[in-house]
Every structure is written in C-alpha cells, then in structure tokens.
Amino acid sequence: MDLNSSYSYLMLCKFFSETCVIAEENDRIVGFVSAFIPPESQDTVFVWQVAVDASQRGKGLGKTLLKELLNRNACDDVRFLEATVSPSNVPSQSLFKSVAKDLDTQCQVFECFPENLFPDEQHESEWTYRIGPF
C-alpha cells in the first residue's frame, strides 16, 4: 500500500480497530482507511490514511470506505472528519471535497504543518481538510 512499516499497520488495527476499515476482493486487501478519534476532540475522527490499490482506483472505493467509517458505532458522536493532504495530492483533495458534498456540509481547508517542520527538505506542507458539521 505504501512505505509505512507493517508494524504501524498492526498497531493501528489493534488499537484503533473500530476506526480502521479494509476492503477485500478475492481474499486480498484492496483498500484501507486508518483513522482515530483524538482524545481532546471526541467529535472529530482524524483520517491518517486512505489507501486504494491501483486496480480499484476511480471506482469510488475510497469514498465508500470513508462512509463506512462514519457509519460505525465508534463515530456516533462524531460531527467532523479531518485529514491532512499535501498540495500536490489532487486525488485526495477531490475525495474529501466529494465526501463533503455527498454529506451536504462544508469542507474547510487550512494549513496544518508547514513544510519547514519536516526534516526531509522535499516534504510538502500538509493542509487540513475539515468536513462538517454533520
């Protein structure tokens, strides 16, 4: 799916299983959403990653996974969905704007982590996409 370690995925699925969603096809994982509800913001679910296998892109799987997440019992008190997206990641920007449109709510965008905070000189800034209230 990406370069994150298998250990981080195991931790996410163990400690945040109620807010992680997978999609399978023929016993193979083809989509994954990792998310958590921050202790200081119980009305917000933060999406750390939406990953969709190349064979499934353009089919709406990312949006389906996010809607599944929001329909889970763990998100009963959630009124906002947040994620960070880099300026060059147009597919993710489109995904979150589309989810906001489907939920008939706002999508506010503001800077979260400026590029100068990253030790890697080539890392872009990360912008928060905040969807809600819903």
BAVEXMI-669489 format. One record per residue (C-alpha): residue number from 0; residue in three letters; x, z, y. Coordinates in Angstrom, 1 decimal. Last residue first. Layout:
N
<NUM ALA <X Z Y>>;
...
REM end
This chain:
134
<133 PHE <-22.8 10.0 16.5>>;
<132 PRO <-20.6 10.8 19.5>>;
<131 GLY <-18.6 8.8 19.0>>;
<130 ILE <-15.5 6.8 18.2>>;
<129 ARG <-12.1 7.8 19.6>>;
<128 TYR <-9.3 5.2 19.2>>;
<127 THR <-6.1 7.0 20.1>>;
<126 TRP <-3.2 4.8 21.1>>;
<125 GLU <0.2 4.9 19.4>>;
<124 SER <3.3 3.7 21.3>>;
<123 GLU <5.4 1.1 19.5>>;
<122 HIS <8.3 2.0 17.2>>;
<121 GLN <11.4 -0.1 17.8>>;
<120 GLU <13.6 2.6 19.1>>;
<119 ASP <13.0 4.7 16.0>>;
<118 PRO <13.2 8.3 17.2>>;
<117 PHE <9.6 8.2 18.4>>;
<116 LEU <8.6 10.1 21.5>>;
<115 ASN <9.7 7.2 23.8>>;
<114 GLU <6.9 5.0 22.3>>;
<113 PRO <4.2 7.1 24.0>>;
<112 PHE <2.0 9.1 21.5>>;
<111 CYS <-1.7 9.4 22.3>>;
<110 GLU <-2.6 6.8 24.9>>;
<109 PHE <-6.3 6.2 25.4>>;
<108 VAL <-9.1 4.2 23.9>>;
<107 GLN <-12.7 5.2 23.9>>;
<106 CYS <-15.1 3.7 21.4>>;
<105 GLN <-18.7 4.4 22.2>>;
<104 THR <-21.7 4.5 20.0>>;
<103 ASP <-24.2 2.2 18.2>>;
<102 LEU <-22.8 3.2 14.8>>;
<101 ASP <-22.3 -0.5 14.0>>;
<100 LYS <-20.6 -1.0 17.4>>;
<99 ALA <-18.3 2.0 16.8>>;
<98 VAL <-17.4 0.6 13.4>>;
<97 SER <-16.6 -2.8 15.0>>;
<96 LYS <-14.4 -1.2 17.6>>;
<95 PHE <-12.5 0.7 14.8>>;
<94 LEU <-12.0 -2.5 12.7>>;
<93 SER <-11.0 -4.7 15.7>>;
<92 GLN <-8.3 -2.3 16.7>>;
<91 SER <-7.1 -2.1 13.1>>;
<90 PRO <-6.9 -5.9 12.9>>;
<89 VAL <-5.1 -6.1 16.3>>;
<88 ASN <-2.2 -3.9 15.3>>;
<87 SER <0.1 -4.9 18.1>>;
<86 PRO <-0.9 -2.1 20.5>>;
<85 SER <-0.3 0.6 17.8>>;
<84 VAL <-3.4 2.4 16.5>>;
<83 THR <-4.2 6.1 16.3>>;
<82 ALA <-7.4 7.3 14.7>>;
<81 GLU <-10.4 9.4 15.7>>;
<80 LEU <-13.9 9.7 14.4>>;
<79 PHE <-16.4 11.8 16.3>>;
<78 ARG <-19.6 13.8 15.6>>;
<77 VAL <-18.5 15.5 12.4>>;
<76 ASP <-20.7 18.4 11.3>>;
<75 ASP <-21.8 16.8 8.0>>;
<74 CYS <-18.3 15.2 7.5>>;
<73 ALA <-17.4 17.2 4.4>>;
<72 ASN <-20.8 16.3 2.9>>;
<71 ARG <-19.6 12.6 2.8>>;
<70 ASN <-21.4 10.0 4.8>>;
<69 LEU <-18.6 9.6 7.4>>;
<68 LEU <-16.1 8.9 4.6>>;
<67 GLU <-18.4 6.3 3.0>>;
<66 LYS <-18.7 4.6 6.4>>;
<65 LEU <-14.9 4.5 6.7>>;
<64 LEU <-14.6 3.0 3.3>>;
<63 THR <-17.2 0.3 4.0>>;
<62 LYS <-15.4 -0.6 7.3>>;
<61 GLY <-12.1 -1.0 5.5>>;
<60 LEU <-13.8 -3.1 2.8>>;
<59 GLY <-15.3 -5.6 5.2>>;
<58 LYS <-14.3 -8.6 3.2>>;
<57 GLY <-11.5 -9.9 5.5>>;
<56 ARG <-8.8 -8.3 3.4>>;
<55 GLN <-9.5 -7.7 -0.3>>;
<54 SER <-6.7 -9.6 -2.0>>;
<53 ALA <-4.2 -8.2 0.7>>;
<52 ASP <-5.0 -4.7 -0.5>>;
<51 VAL <-6.6 -2.5 2.1>>;
<50 ALA <-5.1 0.5 3.7>>;
<49 VAL <-6.8 2.7 6.3>>;
<48 GLN <-4.5 5.5 7.4>>;
<47 TRP <-4.5 8.8 9.3>>;
<46 VAL <-8.2 8.9 10.1>>;
<45 PHE <-9.0 12.1 12.1>>;
<44 VAL <-12.4 13.5 11.5>>;
<43 THR <-13.8 15.3 14.5>>;
<42 ASP <-16.5 18.0 15.0>>;
<41 GLN <-14.2 20.7 13.5>>;
<40 SER <-11.6 20.1 16.2>>;
<39 GLU <-9.1 23.0 16.0>>;
<38 PRO <-8.9 23.0 12.2>>;
<37 PRO <-8.3 19.2 12.2>>;
<36 ILE <-10.7 17.4 9.9>>;
<35 PHE <-8.7 15.1 7.6>>;
<34 ALA <-8.3 11.5 6.8>>;
<33 SER <-6.8 9.1 4.2>>;
<32 VAL <-8.6 5.9 3.6>>;
<31 PHE <-7.6 3.7 0.6>>;
<30 GLY <-8.4 0.3 -0.7>>;
<29 VAL <-7.5 -1.9 -3.7>>;
<28 ILE <-6.9 0.7 -6.3>>;
<27 ARG <-6.8 -1.0 -9.7>>;
<26 ASP <-9.2 -0.2 -12.6>>;
<25 ASN <-10.8 -3.7 -12.3>>;
<24 GLU <-11.5 -3.2 -8.6>>;
<23 GLU <-11.2 0.2 -7.1>>;
<22 ALA <-11.9 1.6 -3.6>>;
<21 ILE <-10.5 4.9 -2.5>>;
<20 VAL <-11.7 7.6 -0.1>>;
<19 CYS <-9.9 10.6 1.3>>;
<18 THR <-11.9 13.2 3.3>>;
<17 GLU <-13.2 15.4 0.5>>;
<16 SER <-9.8 15.1 -1.3>>;
<15 PHE <-7.9 16.6 1.6>>;
<14 PHE <-5.5 19.0 -0.1>>;
<13 LYS <-5.1 17.2 -3.4>>;
<12 CYS <-5.6 13.6 -2.3>>;
<11 LEU <-3.4 14.0 0.8>>;
<10 MET <-0.7 15.8 -1.1>>;
<9 LEU <-0.6 13.1 -3.8>>;
<8 TYR <-0.4 10.4 -1.1>>;
<7 SER <2.5 12.2 0.6>>;
<6 TYR <4.3 12.5 -2.7>>;
<5 SER <3.9 8.8 -3.4>>;
<4 SER <6.0 8.2 -0.3>>;
<3 ASN <4.8 6.2 2.7>>;
<2 LEU <6.1 2.6 2.7>>;
<1 ASP <2.8 0.9 2.4>>;
<0 MET <0.0 0.0 0.0>>;
REM end
